[in-house]
Amino acid sequence: MDKVMAIFKKELKGFLMSPGFYFCCFAVTAVMSWMYPSSLSMFAAQVQNAQFSQHMGQGSNYNIHYGVFLRHLSQLNLLLILIIPVFTMRLFAEEKKLRTFDLLLTAPITSAQIVIGKYLAALGAVFFICFLALLYPLATIPFADISWAPLLIASAGIFLLGAVYAAMNLFCSAMTESIIVASITSVIMNVGVWFLGVGVEVFDEPTVRKVFEHISLNQHLVAIVEGTIRTSSLIYFGSLIVLFCFISERVVEASRWR
């Protein structure tokens, strides 16, 4: 465990000293600072129209969780697709380019410990970015009544999604010594994972549709961001993370044998 923590601290320190990571944080705050007030203004206008309609005898109901927070988290998801590759591409690719990867392979540490340490550092960076995004709903506390459980569950769901991106991007970085190739393939995989469940809309046969629903990232994420925790969804996200960390470990181990 000490060796894993040593790798974790080294990589996390690398993130904190990297201009690229601070650029990612700046990009998130810049986009959120522009989009979140716009979403609030739109929601406020909808509430005013709803109150007028109710006064005229037409029933209506608006929820800030669905009207603002879920839109905010969906925007965060789009940012994570592009941002996580920026700081995960260096985890292995940069070390291979600088030839420090060979030193790491000859150190008294297993491939699994290397991968886990680097992945935990990437997870720490993802958590920090998700925390920055969570500050915006928290700033709404003086102006609105917030249901904390759905908000925190939805935020945890986006963090789990970011954890999946980080695991896939770690694998992409382990496969090459080119930072550019690692970042491009990472973005492609982040976008491509959303098409796993496309068969739900294509096939009519119930059994096939059920299989595609099970592997559909969107199907599992929707339930979580709406405030529902399902064991099947947690197993799904955990399986993807373990799968890509495992094959990353296999790639590192193969490099050691070569």
Buried (B, 14 or more C-beta within 10 A) or exposed (E): EEBBEBBBEEBBEBBEEBEEBEEBBEBBBEBBEEBBEEBBEEBBEEBEEBEEEEEEEEEEEBEBBEBBBBBBBEBBBEBBBBBBBBBBBBBBBBBBBEEEBEEBBEEEBBBBBBBBBBBBBBBBBBEBBBEBBBEBBEEBEEEBEBEEEBBEBBBBBBBBBBBBBBBBBBBBBBBBBBBEBBBBBBBEBBEEBBEBBEBBEEBEEEEEBEBBBBBBBBBBBBBBBBBEEEEEBBEBBEEBBEBBBBBBBBBBBEBBEE
